[in-house]
Amino acid sequence: MGKGRESGMPDEAYWQTFFNPECIVAKLDCAGPGDVVEFGCGYGLFTMPAAKLVSGAVYALDIEPEMVAATAASAVKAGYANVVAQERDFVADGCGRPDGSAAYAMLFNILHIEEPVALLREAYRALAPGGKVGIIHWKLDPATPRGPSLTIRPQPEQCREWAEQAGFRFVRGEDLCCCSWHWGMVLERPQTHERPG
Ligand SMILES: C[S@@+](CC[C@H](N)C(=O)[O-])C[C@H]1O[C@@H](n2cnc3c(N)ncnc32)[C@H](O)[C@@H]1O
C-alpha cells in the first residue's frame, strides 16, 4: 500500500498556477452543512475554499507530513478553525471517518493511484446517503504541463465507471472553464429507499 503512484507534488507556487480553487470547489457542489473528507490534501489549495463554503469540518488527509503541516499552517493563517489536517495513509488504513458521516468527499488529482475503485468505495462508506463526491483530474492532453503519465491518467468516462462500480450515481460532468487543464465531475451516494410497508 502506501503512497499512490505518481502522486508527488511540485513546489507550491508552481502548483497553484494551474487552478482556480474557489471556482472549482463551488462548481463541484462543495458547500453547505456537514463534514468534508479530502483524500490527499497536498498543500491545502482546495481545503481552504472548502472550509469557507461548508459549516462542518474539513478532514484534510495526506500521507506526507509536509503536506499536512502546510495545510494546517494555511488554515491557521486564513483563520479557518474547521480544518482538521491529519497525516494518514487512506489507502492502507481508510479515511478514519465513521460510516455515513460526511456530506462531501474530494478526490482531486488522485484517482490515478493503483486501486481507484477501492478508494471510491472508502469515500462511499464515509458519505451519508445523498452525500456527494467531487472528482477532478488532468485532461488527457500531451500539452498538459504536469500530471501523471498519460498511460495511467484516468478520463471522465473511466472515473464515472469506477465510481458507479463503487455504488455512486452520476450527477454531472463539469468542464471547468475556470481552469485550463482539468475536467471535473460530481456523483452522489444514492439515498436509501425504505421498502413500502
Ligand atoms: C497529486 S497530489 C494532489 C493534492 C491535492 N488534492 C491537489 O489537487 O492539490 C496527491 C496527494 O495525495 C497524497 N497521497 C498519495 N497517496 C496517499 C495515501 N495512500 N494516503 C494519503 N495521502 C496520499 C500525496 O502525498 C499528495 O499530496
The ligand as a Tripos MOL2 file, in Angstrom:
@<TRIPOS>MOLECULE
LIG
   27    29     1     0     0
SMALL
NO_CHARGES

@<TRIPOS>ATOM
      1 C1         -1.2130   14.9530   -6.8810 C.3       1 LIG1
      2 S1         -1.3900   15.3770   -5.1950 S.3       1 LIG1
      3 C2         -2.9630   16.2700   -5.1800 C.3       1 LIG1
      4 C3         -3.1560   17.0910   -3.9440 C.3       1 LIG1
      5 C4         -4.4540   17.9060   -3.8990 C.3       1 LIG1
      6 N1         -5.6150   17.0390   -3.9620 N.3       1 LIG1
      7 C5         -4.4820   18.9030   -5.0200 C.2       1 LIG1
      8 O1         -5.0750   18.5900   -6.0630 O.co2     1 LIG1
      9 O2         -3.8860   19.9910   -4.8640 O.co2     1 LIG1
     10 C6         -1.8520   13.8590   -4.3990 C.3       1 LIG1
     11 C7         -1.6720   13.8970   -2.8960 C.3       1 LIG1
     12 O3         -2.1270   12.6400   -2.3640 O.3       1 LIG1
     13 C8         -1.2370   12.2300   -1.3590 C.3       1 LIG1
     14 N2         -1.3070   10.7620   -1.2370 N.ar      1 LIG1
     15 C9         -0.9230    9.8410   -2.1360 C.ar      1 LIG1
     16 N3         -1.1450    8.6030   -1.6830 N.ar      1 LIG1
     17 C10        -1.6800    8.7300   -0.4440 C.ar      1 LIG1
     18 C11        -2.1190    7.8050    0.5460 C.ar      1 LIG1
     19 N4         -2.0280    6.4810    0.3490 N.pl3     1 LIG1
     20 N5         -2.6370    8.2850    1.7040 N.ar      1 LIG1
     21 C12        -2.7160    9.6370    1.9100 C.ar      1 LIG1
     22 N6         -2.3000   10.5620    1.0050 N.ar      1 LIG1
     23 C13        -1.7900   10.1240   -0.1590 C.ar      1 LIG1
     24 C14         0.1240   12.7390   -1.8330 C.3       1 LIG1
     25 O4          1.0510   12.8550   -0.7670 O.3       1 LIG1
     26 C15        -0.2340   14.0820   -2.4690 C.3       1 LIG1
     27 O5         -0.1230   15.1480   -1.5590 O.3       1 LIG1
@<TRIPOS>BOND
     1     1     2 1
     2     2     3 1
     3     2    10 1
     4     3     4 1
     5     4     5 1
     6     5     6 1
     7     5     7 1
     8     7     8 2
     9     7     9 1
    10    10    11 1
    11    11    12 1
    12    11    26 1
    13    12    13 1
    14    13    14 1
    15    13    24 1
    16    14    15 ar
    17    14    23 ar
    18    15    16 ar
    19    16    17 ar
    20    17    18 ar
    21    17    23 ar
    22    18    19 1
    23    18    20 ar
    24    20    21 ar
    25    21    22 ar
    26    22    23 ar
    27    24    25 1
    28    24    26 1
    29    26    27 1
@<TRIPOS>SUBSTRUCTURE
     1 LIG1         1 GROUP 0 **** ****
